[in-house]
Amino acid sequence: MGLTDKSRIAVSGLWRKLCLLPTSRKVSFTAVGLSLIAFGAAGVAPLASNVADLHVVTITEELALPDLSTQINALRKASIPFVVEEHVRPGDNLWSLLHRMGVNDPSAANFICKDARARNLVSLRSGARLQASISPEGKLLSIQTLLDRAGNQNNATTLVLERTTDGFNSKLAEVPLESRVEIRSGEISASFFATTDTAELPDVVTEQLLVMFAGDIDFASDLGKGDQFRVIYESLWHGSEFVRSGRVLAAEFHYNGKRKQAIWFGSADGQRGYYYDASGKSLKKAFLKSPLPVSRITSGFAMRMHSISGEWVQHKGIDFAAPEGTPIRATASGVVDFLGMQNGYGNVVIIKHGPVYSTLYAHMIRIATEMRAGTRVAQGAVIGSVGSTGWSTGPHLRYEFRVKNEARDPGAIALPQTAALSAGELPQFRQRVADITHRFAVMSPNAVTLASR
């Protein structure tokens, strides 16, 4: 189909205009193509049967680059604030932190030091994240951060500081945390504690393991090279920010041909509950295996040569070697029956655990200040520190387990056990065990299935 007279006149005018443009300008082929497409959209026939036959005119035009300094100055004159994010570094103080964020505002620093809520900014943990809005002149307009406070396991507290017309205002607000599941495992090569560092296991999780298995495992003497552990625990997050490690959900140790397991089972909010093995038997023992978290036995319940008299005598206790100042824990809940100096025992504490059992802790360098005769203490509570008082040749703890006031070997008698889960709780607990078993299997396809032995 040929061009109409009006179409010919329009196309002819277009090319005339393109050809008359100054040579200092450039028009891309795309622009010409778009013009032709526009004509085609109006129902105009193509100018040529082959696009390659079209004559393209390229025209250039020099464009000036924007002046960035002018734009920056314009933004400053407009007083548009900028937002900065910073993390607390080791060795930081309030002044170095504000300076690094670009804050030059003595009034803000003064308010932070005086306001009870704002003073939390002075003691932020290393790694804490802050977000601040700052004016071009360095005035602090607002700042907020997340405070890691020990309180509700699933919540954290945000601190917000804002500039007002007559100064500053601070406020605290609770925010929910997201719980994620972390899985770690390790094979002991040197020591349990060195292996937890290699496995990047948080210290708070390691401490929980010490408490969980305190009735079954002496972490200084029972574990050796080649022994293995697996642990599943919570980590708590606020958006993309890690806040803290949470509760251990499950763990198992394979050592010396044995296997010990622990599975958390309790209320949905995590406020009530305890650890059980896969059969539903509680891990909570009436007595801990050791009164010290880390130690080694230097003298057991047996005949030995007395270190001072040189005579062979029956050693009616267990000596645990440990550095001076190591915390001593009550191996069971009870009531303080005696504390003070007692001949060769030096500083000593005796705790009664009902009418039958009692425990003695001797040679302490100090007794916990809150301890009094008649005071009730909980299992695991710190009652004093390792020392070398009395007839002692070096820092250690003498521990005696007594039955009706007679010293006995705790490893040779059957100690009372705590109650297992009830029949009504077992079905739900078994579902919990199945979930934990699956997670261990995902972590290690060769992992041993949790089961009662």
C-alpha positions as CSV (number, residue, x, y, z in Angstrom):
1,M,0.0,0.0,0.0
2,G,1.4,3.4,-1.1
3,L,1.7,6.6,1.0
4,T,-1.1,9.1,0.8
5,D,-0.2,12.7,0.0
6,K,-0.5,13.7,3.6
7,S,1.8,10.9,4.7
8,R,4.4,11.8,2.1
9,I,4.3,15.4,3.2
10,A,4.7,14.4,7.0
11,V,7.6,12.0,6.4
12,S,9.3,14.5,4.0
13,G,9.0,17.2,6.7
14,L,10.5,14.9,9.3
15,W,13.7,14.1,7.3
16,R,14.1,17.8,6.4
17,K,14.1,18.7,10.1
18,L,16.6,15.9,11.0
19,C,18.9,17.0,8.2
20,L,18.8,20.7,9.2
21,L,19.8,20.0,12.8
22,P,23.2,21.4,13.8
23,T,26.1,19.0,13.6
24,S,26.9,19.5,17.3
25,R,23.8,17.5,18.4
26,K,23.3,13.8,18.3
27,V,20.0,12.0,18.1
28,S,20.2,8.2,18.6
29,F,18.9,5.7,16.2
30,T,16.4,4.7,18.9
31,A,14.8,8.1,18.7
32,V,14.4,7.8,14.9
33,G,13.1,4.3,15.3
34,L,10.5,5.4,17.9
35,S,9.3,8.2,15.5
36,L,8.9,5.6,12.7
37,I,7.1,3.2,15.0
38,A,4.8,6.1,15.9
39,F,4.0,6.6,12.3
40,G,3.4,2.8,11.8
41,A,1.0,2.8,14.8
42,A,-1.0,5.4,13.0
43,G,-1.4,3.0,10.1
44,V,1.4,4.4,7.9
45,A,3.2,1.9,5.6
46,P,7.0,1.3,6.2
47,L,9.3,3.7,4.5
48,A,11.4,0.8,3.1
49,S,11.0,-2.9,2.8
50,N,14.3,-3.5,4.6
51,V,15.2,-1.7,7.8
52,A,18.9,-2.0,6.8
53,D,18.2,0.3,3.8
54,L,17.1,3.2,6.0
55,H,19.5,6.1,6.2
56,V,20.3,6.9,9.9
57,V,21.5,10.3,11.0
58,T,23.4,10.4,14.3
59,I,23.5,13.7,16.1
60,T,25.5,14.3,19.4
61,E,24.9,16.8,22.2
62,E,27.3,17.5,25.0
63,L,25.6,17.3,28.5
64,A,27.2,18.9,31.5
65,L,27.8,16.7,34.6
66,P,25.9,17.7,37.7
67,D,27.8,19.7,40.3
68,L,27.8,17.4,43.4
69,S,29.1,20.0,45.8
70,T,26.3,22.4,44.8
71,Q,23.8,19.7,45.5
72,I,25.4,18.8,48.9
73,N,25.3,22.5,49.9
74,A,21.7,22.7,48.9
75,L,20.9,19.7,51.0
76,R,22.7,21.2,54.0
77,K,20.9,24.5,53.6
78,A,17.6,22.5,53.5
79,S,18.7,20.8,56.9
80,I,17.8,17.3,55.7
81,P,19.0,14.8,58.4
82,F,21.0,11.7,57.6
83,V,20.6,8.3,59.2
84,V,23.7,6.4,60.4
85,E,24.0,2.8,61.8
86,E,26.9,1.8,64.0
87,H,27.9,-1.1,66.2
88,V,29.6,-0.9,69.6
89,R,33.2,-2.0,69.4
90,P,35.4,-3.4,72.2
91,G,36.8,-0.5,74.2
92,D,34.2,1.9,73.0
93,N,32.8,4.5,75.4
94,L,29.9,6.9,74.8
95,W,32.1,9.7,73.5
96,S,34.0,7.6,71.0
97,L,30.8,6.0,69.8
98,L,29.0,9.4,69.2
99,H,32.1,10.8,67.5
100,R,32.3,7.9,65.1
101,M,28.6,8.4,64.3
102,G,29.2,12.0,63.4
103,V,27.5,13.5,66.5
104,N,28.8,16.8,67.8
105,D,26.2,17.6,70.4
106,P,27.2,18.3,74.0
107,S,23.5,18.7,75.0
108,A,22.7,15.2,73.9
109,A,25.7,13.7,75.7
110,N,24.7,15.6,78.9
111,F,21.1,14.3,78.7
112,I,22.4,10.7,78.2
113,C,24.5,10.9,81.3
114,K,21.7,12.4,83.5
115,D,18.6,10.5,82.3
116,A,18.1,7.0,84.0
117,R,16.8,5.3,80.8
118,A,19.3,7.0,78.4
119,R,22.2,6.0,80.6
120,N,21.8,2.5,79.2
121,L,23.7,3.8,76.1
122,V,26.8,4.1,78.3
123,S,26.9,0.3,79.1
124,L,25.9,-1.3,75.8
125,R,27.4,-4.7,75.1
126,S,30.1,-5.1,72.4
127,G,28.3,-5.7,69.1
128,A,25.2,-3.8,70.0
129,R,23.6,-2.0,67.0
130,L,22.5,1.7,67.1
131,Q,20.6,3.7,64.6
132,A,20.7,7.5,64.8
133,S,19.2,10.4,62.9
134,I,21.7,13.4,62.8
135,S,21.3,16.9,61.4
136,P,23.9,18.3,58.9
137,E,25.4,20.3,61.8
138,G,26.0,17.1,63.9
139,K,23.0,17.6,66.2
140,L,21.5,14.3,67.5
141,L,17.8,14.1,66.4
142,S,17.1,10.6,67.5
143,I,18.8,7.3,68.4
144,Q,17.6,3.8,69.2
145,T,19.0,0.5,70.2
146,L,18.0,-2.9,71.5
147,L,18.9,-3.6,75.2
148,D,19.7,-7.2,76.0
149,R,18.1,-7.4,79.4
150,A,17.7,-10.6,81.4
151,G,14.0,-10.9,81.9
152,N,11.4,-12.5,79.8
153,Q,13.1,-15.1,77.7
154,N,11.3,-14.2,74.5
155,N,11.3,-10.4,74.8
156,A,13.9,-7.6,74.6
157,T,13.7,-3.9,75.3
158,T,14.2,-1.1,72.9
159,L,15.6,2.3,74.0
160,V,14.5,5.3,71.9
161,L,15.9,8.8,72.5
162,E,14.4,11.7,70.6
163,R,15.0,15.5,70.4
164,T,12.0,17.6,71.4
165,T,11.3,21.3,71.2
166,D,12.7,21.8,74.7
167,G,15.3,19.1,75.0
168,F,15.2,15.3,74.8
169,N,12.8,12.5,75.6
170,S,13.6,8.8,76.3
171,K,11.4,5.8,76.4
172,L,11.6,2.0,76.7
173,A,9.4,-0.5,75.0
174,E,9.2,-4.3,75.0
175,V,9.6,-6.1,71.7
176,P,9.1,-9.8,70.9
177,L,12.1,-11.9,69.8
178,E,12.1,-14.5,67.1
179,S,13.4,-17.9,68.2
180,R,15.6,-19.9,65.8
181,V,17.2,-23.3,66.3
182,E,20.9,-23.7,66.3
183,I,22.7,-27.1,66.1
184,R,26.3,-27.8,67.1
185,S,28.4,-30.9,67.5
186,G,32.0,-31.7,68.4
187,E,34.5,-34.5,69.0
188,I,36.8,-34.0,71.9
189,S,40.5,-33.8,71.0
190,A,42.1,-32.0,73.9
191,S,39.4,-31.0,76.4
192,F,35.7,-30.5,76.4
193,F,36.0,-26.7,76.8
194,A,38.5,-26.4,74.0
195,T,36.2,-28.4,71.8
196,T,33.2,-26.1,72.6
197,D,35.3,-23.1,71.5
198,T,36.2,-24.9,68.2
199,A,32.5,-25.7,67.6
200,E,31.6,-22.0,68.3
201,L,29.3,-23.0,71.1
202,P,28.3,-19.9,73.1
203,D,29.5,-19.8,76.7
204,V,25.9,-19.6,78.0
205,V,25.1,-22.8,76.3
206,T,28.2,-24.5,77.6
207,E,27.2,-23.4,81.1
208,Q,23.8,-24.9,80.7
209,L,25.3,-28.2,79.7
210,L,27.4,-28.2,82.9
211,V,24.3,-27.8,85.0
212,M,22.1,-30.2,83.0
213,F,24.6,-33.1,83.3
214,A,26.0,-32.2,86.7
215,G,24.4,-35.3,88.2
216,D,25.9,-37.7,85.6
217,I,29.1,-36.3,84.1
218,D,32.3,-34.9,85.7
219,F,33.4,-32.7,82.8
220,A,37.0,-32.6,83.9
221,S,37.6,-36.4,84.3
222,D,34.8,-38.4,82.6
223,L,35.4,-37.0,79.0
224,G,38.4,-37.9,76.9
225,K,39.7,-37.8,73.4
226,G,37.3,-39.2,70.8
227,D,34.2,-38.6,72.9
228,Q,31.4,-36.7,71.1
229,F,28.6,-34.4,71.9
230,R,25.6,-32.8,70.1
231,V,23.5,-30.0,71.2
232,I,20.4,-28.2,69.9
233,Y,19.6,-24.7,71.4
234,E,17.6,-21.6,70.7
235,S,19.0,-18.3,69.4
236,L,16.9,-15.2,69.8
237,W,16.8,-12.5,67.1
238,H,15.2,-9.1,66.5
239,G,14.8,-8.9,62.7
240,S,18.4,-9.4,61.4
241,E,20.0,-8.6,64.7
242,F,21.2,-11.4,67.0
243,V,20.3,-10.7,70.6
244,R,21.4,-13.7,72.7
245,S,21.5,-17.5,72.9
246,G,18.6,-19.1,74.6
247,R,17.7,-22.4,76.2
248,V,19.3,-25.7,75.3
249,L,16.5,-27.8,73.8
250,A,18.4,-31.1,73.7
251,A,21.8,-32.6,74.0
252,E,23.6,-35.9,74.1
253,F,27.1,-37.1,75.1
254,H,28.8,-40.3,73.9
255,Y,31.7,-41.1,76.2
256,N,33.5,-44.1,77.6
257,G,31.0,-46.4,76.0
258,K,28.1,-44.5,77.6
259,R,25.4,-42.2,76.3
260,K,23.7,-39.5,78.2
261,Q,20.8,-37.5,76.8
262,A,18.8,-34.5,77.8
263,I,15.6,-33.2,76.3
264,W,13.8,-30.1,77.5
265,F,10.1,-30.7,78.2
266,G,7.8,-28.1,79.8
267,S,5.2,-25.4,79.3
268,A,4.7,-23.8,75.9
269,D,6.0,-20.5,77.2
270,G,9.2,-22.2,78.4
271,Q,8.8,-20.9,81.9
272,R,8.3,-24.3,83.5
273,G,9.9,-27.6,82.7
274,Y,13.1,-29.6,83.0
275,Y,15.3,-32.1,81.2
276,Y,14.6,-35.8,80.8
277,D,16.2,-38.7,79.0
278,A,14.4,-40.3,76.0
279,S,12.5,-42.6,78.4
280,G,11.0,-39.7,80.4
281,K,13.3,-40.1,83.4
282,S,14.4,-36.8,84.9
283,L,18.0,-35.8,84.7
284,K,17.7,-33.9,87.9
285,K,19.5,-35.9,90.6
286,A,19.1,-35.5,94.3
287,F,22.9,-34.9,94.5
288,L,25.3,-33.5,91.9
289,K,28.2,-35.6,91.0
290,S,30.7,-32.9,91.8
291,P,30.5,-29.7,93.9
292,L,32.9,-28.0,91.4
293,P,32.2,-27.3,87.7
294,V,35.8,-28.0,86.7
295,S,38.2,-30.0,88.9
296,R,40.2,-33.2,89.3
297,I,40.1,-35.8,92.1
298,T,43.4,-36.0,93.9
299,S,42.3,-38.3,96.7
300,G,39.3,-40.5,96.7
301,F,37.4,-42.4,99.4
302,A,40.2,-44.9,100.3
303,M,43.2,-45.6,102.4
304,R,46.0,-43.1,101.8
305,M,49.1,-41.7,103.4
306,H,48.3,-38.6,105.3
307,S,50.0,-35.6,103.7
308,I,51.0,-34.1,107.1
309,S,51.3,-37.0,109.6
310,G,52.7,-39.5,107.0
311,E,50.6,-42.3,108.4
312,W,48.2,-44.6,106.4
313,V,44.7,-43.6,107.3
314,Q,41.2,-44.0,105.9
315,H,40.4,-40.9,103.8
316,K,36.7,-40.5,104.4
317,G,36.1,-37.8,101.8
318,I,37.0,-36.8,98.3
319,D,39.6,-34.1,97.5
320,F,39.0,-32.0,94.4
321,A,42.0,-30.0,93.2
322,A,41.1,-26.6,91.8
323,P,42.5,-23.1,91.6
324,E,42.0,-20.8,94.6
325,G,38.8,-18.9,94.3
326,T,36.9,-21.5,92.2
327,P,33.2,-21.4,93.2
328,I,31.9,-24.3,95.3
329,R,28.3,-25.4,94.7
330,A,25.9,-27.1,97.0
331,T,25.4,-30.7,95.6
332,A,21.8,-30.8,96.8
333,S,19.1,-28.5,98.3
334,G,19.1,-28.3,102.0
335,V,19.6,-26.1,105.1
336,V,23.0,-24.8,106.5
337,D,23.7,-26.7,109.7
338,F,27.1,-25.2,110.4
339,L,29.6,-22.7,109.0
340,G,32.9,-21.4,110.3
341,M,36.3,-22.7,111.4
342,Q,36.6,-26.3,112.4
343,N,40.0,-27.6,113.3
344,G,41.9,-29.1,110.4
345,Y,39.0,-28.4,108.1
346,G,39.6,-24.7,108.1
347,N,36.6,-22.8,106.8
348,V,33.9,-25.3,106.5
349,V,30.2,-25.4,105.6
350,I,27.9,-28.4,106.5
351,I,24.5,-28.7,104.8
352,K,21.7,-31.1,106.0
353,H,19.5,-32.6,103.3
354,G,16.7,-34.0,105.4
355,P,17.0,-36.4,108.4
356,V,19.4,-38.9,106.7
357,Y,21.9,-37.1,104.4
358,S,24.3,-34.2,104.9
359,T,27.4,-32.8,103.0
360,L,30.6,-31.1,104.2
361,Y,32.7,-28.6,102.3
362,A,36.1,-27.8,103.8
363,H,39.3,-25.7,103.3
364,M,37.4,-22.7,101.8
365,I,39.2,-19.4,101.4
366,R,35.9,-17.7,101.9
367,I,32.3,-18.6,102.7
368,A,29.5,-16.8,100.7
369,T,28.4,-13.7,102.6
370,E,24.7,-14.6,102.4
371,M,25.3,-17.9,104.1
372,R,23.9,-18.2,107.7
373,A,23.2,-21.1,110.0
374,G,19.6,-22.1,109.2
375,T,19.7,-20.6,105.7
376,R,18.0,-22.7,103.0
377,V,20.2,-23.2,99.9
378,A,19.2,-24.6,96.5
379,Q,21.1,-27.3,94.6
380,G,23.9,-25.7,92.6
381,A,23.9,-22.5,94.7
382,V,27.4,-21.1,95.3
383,I,28.3,-21.5,99.0
384,G,32.0,-20.4,99.0
385,S,35.3,-20.5,97.2
386,V,38.2,-23.0,97.0
387,G,41.1,-22.3,99.3
388,S,43.8,-23.9,101.5
389,T,42.7,-23.1,105.1
390,G,43.2,-25.6,108.0
391,W,45.4,-28.6,107.5
392,S,45.9,-28.2,103.8
393,T,49.1,-28.3,101.7
394,G,47.5,-26.5,98.6
395,P,44.3,-25.2,97.2
396,H,41.6,-27.9,97.1
397,L,38.2,-28.8,98.3
398,R,37.5,-31.6,100.7
399,Y,34.0,-32.9,100.2
400,E,32.3,-35.4,102.4
401,F,29.0,-37.2,101.8
402,R,27.4,-38.3,105.1
403,V,24.6,-40.8,105.9
404,K,23.3,-40.3,109.4
405,N,26.5,-38.2,110.1
406,E,28.8,-41.0,109.0
407,A,31.1,-40.3,106.0
408,R,30.3,-42.6,103.1
409,D,31.5,-43.1,99.5
410,P,28.8,-41.4,97.3
411,G,29.8,-43.6,94.4
412,A,29.1,-46.8,96.3
413,I,25.6,-46.1,97.6
414,A,22.2,-45.8,95.8
415,L,21.2,-42.2,96.0
416,P,17.5,-41.1,95.8
417,Q,16.1,-40.3,92.4
418,T,13.6,-37.6,91.3
419,A,10.2,-38.5,89.7
420,A,9.9,-39.4,86.1
421,L,7.1,-38.0,83.7
422,S,3.6,-39.2,84.4
423,A,1.8,-41.6,82.1
424,G,-0.4,-38.7,80.9
425,E,2.6,-36.6,79.9
426,L,4.5,-39.4,78.0
427,P,2.5,-39.2,74.6
428,Q,3.4,-35.5,74.2
429,F,6.9,-36.1,75.3
430,R,7.4,-38.9,72.8
431,Q,6.4,-36.5,70.0
432,R,9.1,-34.2,71.4
433,V,11.7,-37.0,71.3
434,A,10.7,-37.8,67.6
435,D,11.3,-34.2,66.6
436,I,14.7,-34.0,68.4
437,T,15.7,-37.4,66.8
438,H,14.9,-36.0,63.4
439,R,17.0,-32.8,64.0
440,F,20.0,-34.9,65.2
441,A,19.6,-37.1,62.1
442,V,19.6,-34.0,59.8
443,M,22.7,-32.7,61.5
444,S,24.5,-36.1,61.3
445,P,23.1,-38.9,59.2
446,N,25.1,-41.4,61.3
447,A,23.8,-40.0,64.6
448,V,22.5,-42.6,67.0
449,T,18.7,-42.5,67.4
450,L,17.6,-41.3,70.8
451,A,16.3,-44.2,72.8
452,S,16.2,-45.5,76.3
453,R,19.0,-47.7,77.5
